[in-house]
């Protein structure tokens, strides 16, 4: 964990997020907390992480998500050398049946449409 991030205010933020009980509650909270652009950016980075773990190429990811190769590189660096937060979240999404990570599916992980 990055000690520069850890403080009481950030702890309260994460506790508030963990207190939410449904996707609808999360939408309401994040709509109040973030701008649409901030929320879309976070969702997009998660989408990139899923596609990277599925073995998608940078080209496929760019075409599917519209993100830059710099963003893909940043997400990939976090996946490889970060605090394993993406890894944990992706494993839990997979075990909950929300995503499929085993090999490239050839489909967009969010829309289930072909790349």
Backbone torsions as a table, in degrees:
resi	resn	phi	psi	omega
1	UNK	NA	136.7	178.8
2	UNK	-75.5	111.6	-177.3
3	UNK	-65.7	-19.4	176.3
4	UNK	-68.1	-25.9	179.2
5	UNK	-82.5	-31.1	-169.8
6	UNK	-75.5	119.0	171.2
7	UNK	-158.3	174.3	-175.1
8	UNK	-62.1	-40.6	-178.9
9	UNK	-65.1	-40.7	179.3
10	UNK	-69.5	-38.4	174.7
11	UNK	-57.2	-44.5	179.8
12	UNK	-63.5	-39.4	178.6
13	UNK	-60.0	-49.5	-178.7
14	UNK	-66.3	-35.9	176.1
15	UNK	-64.4	-39.8	177.9
16	UNK	-63.5	-43.1	178.6
17	UNK	-62.2	-45.1	-179.1
18	UNK	-67.0	-19.1	179.7
19	UNK	-80.1	-14.5	-178.5
20	UNK	-69.5	142.7	-171.7
21	UNK	-112.8	-4.7	-179.2
22	UNK	-154.1	165.1	176.2
23	UNK	-61.9	-39.1	179.1
24	UNK	-62.0	-41.4	176.6
25	UNK	-63.7	-39.0	178.7
26	UNK	-64.8	-42.6	176.7
27	UNK	-57.2	-47.2	-178.0
28	UNK	-62.1	-46.1	-178.8
29	UNK	-63.9	-50.3	-176.8
30	UNK	-69.9	-28.4	175.1
31	UNK	-64.3	-37.3	177.0
32	UNK	-75.2	-34.6	-173.4
33	UNK	-81.2	-40.6	-170.5
34	UNK	-117.7	160.3	168.3
35	UNK	-76.2	162.9	176.7
36	UNK	-58.8	-41.8	-179.3
37	UNK	-62.9	-41.3	178.9
38	UNK	-63.4	-45.0	-179.1
39	UNK	-66.1	-44.4	178.3
40	UNK	-61.6	-38.2	179.9
41	UNK	-64.4	-43.2	177.8
42	UNK	-64.4	-44.2	179.6
43	UNK	-62.7	-39.1	179.8
44	UNK	-64.9	-40.6	178.4
45	UNK	-64.8	-38.8	176.1
46	UNK	-64.2	-42.1	177.2
47	UNK	-57.9	-44.0	178.0
48	UNK	-61.7	-44.5	179.9
49	UNK	-60.4	-42.4	178.1
50	UNK	-61.3	-48.1	-178.4
51	UNK	-64.2	-38.0	176.8
52	UNK	-62.4	-43.6	-179.5
53	UNK	-67.5	-23.4	176.7
54	UNK	-82.6	-7.1	178.8
55	UNK	92.0	12.9	178.6
56	UNK	-65.6	149.3	177.7
57	UNK	-81.2	160.7	176.3
58	UNK	-57.1	-39.9	-179.7
59	UNK	-61.4	-47.6	178.2
60	UNK	-60.4	-42.2	-178.9
61	UNK	-65.1	-44.1	177.7
62	UNK	-58.3	-46.1	-177.8
63	UNK	-67.3	-38.0	-177.0
64	UNK	-76.6	-42.7	-172.3
65	UNK	-101.1	-24.4	-176.6
66	UNK	82.3	5.9	179.6
67	UNK	-81.3	161.2	178.8
68	UNK	-79.9	161.5	176.1
69	UNK	-65.2	-27.5	177.2
70	UNK	-63.7	-41.5	178.0
71	UNK	-66.2	-42.4	178.3
72	UNK	-61.2	-43.3	178.9
73	UNK	-61.5	-41.4	179.3
74	UNK	-62.6	-45.2	179.0
75	UNK	-64.6	-43.0	-179.6
76	UNK	-61.9	-40.3	178.1
77	UNK	-62.6	-40.7	177.5
78	UNK	-65.5	-39.4	178.0
79	UNK	-63.0	-39.4	-175.5
80	UNK	-84.9	-38.7	-170.2
81	UNK	-127.0	5.5	-175.7
82	UNK	-82.5	-158.8	-174.9
83	UNK	-87.0	9.6	-179.4
84	UNK	68.8	19.1	176.7
85	UNK	-67.4	-44.3	176.1
86	UNK	-59.9	-46.2	-177.6
87	UNK	-56.0	-48.5	-179.6
88	UNK	-61.5	-47.8	-178.8
89	UNK	-63.5	-42.6	-179.4
90	UNK	-66.3	-40.2	176.9
91	UNK	-61.1	-41.2	-179.3
92	UNK	-71.3	-37.2	175.2
93	UNK	-63.7	-40.5	179.4
94	UNK	-67.5	-46.6	-178.6
95	UNK	-65.8	-25.9	176.6
96	UNK	-84.1	-0.8	178.3
97	UNK	80.0	14.7	-177.2
98	UNK	-86.4	-25.4	178.7
99	UNK	-142.2	161.8	174.4
100	UNK	-119.2	123.8	-177.9
101	UNK	-110.1	-16.7	-172.8
102	UNK	-67.6	94.8	178.3
103	UNK	74.1	165.4	-180.0
104	UNK	-73.2	128.0	-179.1
105	UNK	-88.3	-15.8	-175.0
106	UNK	77.9	3.7	-179.2
107	UNK	-124.7	152.0	175.4
108	UNK	-64.8	129.7	-174.8
109	UNK	-67.9	-17.6	-178.8
110	UNK	-98.3	-37.3	-176.6
111	UNK	-101.4	-15.0	-177.1
112	UNK	64.7	19.7	175.9
113	UNK	-93.8	153.2	178.7
114	UNK	-62.2	143.8	176.7
115	UNK	-65.4	NA	NA
